[in-house]
Amino acid sequence: MSVTTRYRDAWDGFWREASGEPGAVLWDAEPGLTVGVHLPLFEPHLVAPGLPIVDLGCGNGTQTRFLADRYPHVVGADLSAAALDHARRADRAGQASYRLLDAAEKSEAETLHAELGDVNVYMRGVLHQCEVGDRQPVVDGVAALVGERGRAFLVELAEAAGVVLRGLAQRPEGPPAKLAPVFRHGIAPGEVADDAVPEYLRAAGLTVFASGELPLVTTEFQGDGTRIELPSKWVVAGRG
């Protein structure tokens, strides 16, 4: 079984099991707490705001629909057909379009770029779900999508998030209910070194224009009612 097939089977299994209820998935936080926080960091660096936006690794499309409220042409792209089924069902107004895409296959990104031209890319939490050897190919795919004028906004868990996740997974009462399916389907998050993402971007021929830190908000809560937030790092990149 190829790596891509293993990813696809794992994600399809996860999304087939997931309900369509808002917030049922660990990272499916309200857009106002996620992409709504990210856009003010991203938009000042857009040299061509009118370009299509690709929400890469869109999952069930919660963030995609938010983007489609604000931009005229938004495409949600994901490896999992089951995830896209959720996204299309939830997008009753047909605000966005959706595309089955393996981000690690540069040829697929190049095909989409040939159709859309340069795009701006929003990608949240994809690299840490990839095996180490697939992370550079994913970023190469991002570079193919942005072309000469597009910009990419990437958010990934910081190294410090690994400590938090391990603590949650090892609780005496077991992991939080929304974290358990992630482990059960074999898509447990891996650590990405804090300095790795800028290096992947540079290796793909992209320039880092801005970066920073933010908590990645989840839909899960501690026993005391505190929302679980994971340390994350964001970066804006494109061709200079």
N, C-alpha and C positions, 0 to 999 in steps of 0.2 A: 504494500500500500504506500503510495507516495505521500510526501509531507502535506501537499495540498489536499489530497483526499482525506487524510486524517483530520486536518483542520476543518474541512467542510463537514465531515460526518459528525465531529464533536459539536460544532456550532449548530448544525441542523438539529441534532438531538436536543441541545439546550433550548433552542427557540421553539421547537415543537412542543416541549414540555411547558414553556413559559406561558402564563396567561396573558391576555391582552389588556389587563388592568393597568392603569397608570401607576408607575412606581413599583411594580411587582418584581422588576429586575434590579439588582444591586446598584448598578451605575446609571439607572434610568431616572435621574433626578430631574426636577422641573427645569425647563430651559432658562428660566430667570436666574437660576443658581449655577448654570453651566455655560452654555453658549452665550447667554445674555451677558454674562460677566466677561466672557472672552472677546466678544466683538469690539468693545471699546479699546482693547489692546491691539486688535488686528486691523481695524479699519484705517487708522492713521497711516498704515504702511501700504495700503492698496494703491498702486499706481494706476490701476484700471478697475475701478469699482463695478463697472458695468459688465465685467466678464462673468460667465457662468460660475457658480460655486458648486464644488463637489464635496459632499459630506462623506468622507472616505471611512468605511467601517461604520455605516449609519445605523446598523442594528434595526430596531423597530421604528426608526424614523422620528422619534420625539424631537430631536434637535434639528432634523431636516425640515420639519414643518415650521419650526420657529424661523429658520433661515428663509424659507419660502415666503413667509409673511413680509420679509424685508428686502428680498432680492427677486428680480423677475425670472431668473432661470436657475433653478437649483436641482441638482441630481444627487440622490442618495445611492451610494454604491456599497455593496457588501458581498462577501464570499458566500454567505448563506442564503439559499432560496427561501428557507423557512423564516428567516429574519425579514426578508423583503415582503413575504406574504403578510406578516404583521404590519409592516410599514404601509403597504398599499391599502389594507383594510382600514387602518386608522386615518389615512389621508382621504377622507370622504369627499373633500372638495377638489381632489386632484391637483393640489398646489404644486407638488414636485413630481419629477419623474424618477424612476428607480432602475438600477442597473446591476446585474450580477457581474461581479468583478473580483478577480484574484489579484490583490494589490502586489503580491510578490512576483507576478508574471509581468515583466516590463512590456511585453508585446501587447498585453491587454490594455495597459495604460496608454500605450502609443496608439492603439486603435481608437480608444475613447477620445484622445487628444485630436486625432485626425477628424473625428466627427464634430467636436465642440470648439476646437482651437484652444488657445491658452485659457486656463481656468484658475480661479482661486480655490485653494484646498483647505478644508477644515478637517482635522483628524485628531480624535480624542481617544487615548488609551488603546491604541492598536499595537504598537511595537512591543509592549511588555507581554502581550499575549502570543507573540511569535517566538519561535526558536531562534537562538542567537544567529544562526547562519542565514536566516530569512530576513533579518532586520534591514541589512543594507539593500537587498533587492526591493523591499517595500519602499524605502526612501528613494531609490532610483526610480521607482514608479511614480512617486510624488513629483520628482523633478521632471519626468516626462510630461506629466499633466500640466504643471504650471508653465512650461515653455519659457518664453522670454519675458512675458509681461505679468504673469501670474505670481501670486504670493501664497505661501503655505503657513498655516497656523497649526502647530503640533503641540499636544499636551500629553505628557507621560508621567506615570507615577515616579516619584523620586525614590532614591535608594532607601530613604527612611521609611517609606511606605511598607517595605518588606517586613520591618520589625512589627508594625501595627497589624499587618495581615497574619503573620505567624502567631501573634498573641491572640487574635480572634479565632484562628483555626484550632488553637490548643486550649481553649477554655474548657474547664471541667464539664460544663453543661453542653459542650459541642459548639461548633461554629454558628454564627447567626443564620437564621433560616434562609436568607437571601444569598449568603455566601456558599452554603452547602451545595447547591446545584452546580456552581462553577467548578468545584473540586470533583463532583460526581461525574461530570461529563468530560473530565480530562483537559479543562482549559484554565487550570489554575495559573494565576499571573506569575510571571517570572520577573526577576530584578533586571532593570536596565541601569547601568552606571550613569551617574549624573552627568558625566562629561561625554557620554557616548553619542547622544543624539546630535549635538553640534558637529561631531566628527563624521557621523553618517551623512549629514547634510553637506558638509564640505566635500566629502568624497563623491557625492552625487553632483558636484558642480554648483552648489547653491551657497549663497552668502547669508549669514545670520545677521539680521537687522536689529532684533530686540529679543530679550529673554527675561524671565522672571520666575517667581514662585507663587503658587496659589494652592489652597486646599482643593482636592478633588472631592466634591460632595457626593455622598451616596444616599440611597433611600432607606438605609438601615439605621437602627438606633441601639445605643447601649441600654442596659437594664434600667439606668437612671433617667432614660428619656433623651439623653444627649445624642445628637445626630453623629454618625460615624463619618469622619472626614479623613482623607488620605493625603499626605504631602505629595505635591506634584510640581512639575516644572513645565513651563510653556516657552515656545520659541516661535519667532516669525522669520521666515527665510524666503529667498527667491534669487533670481539672477540679478546681479548688480547693474 
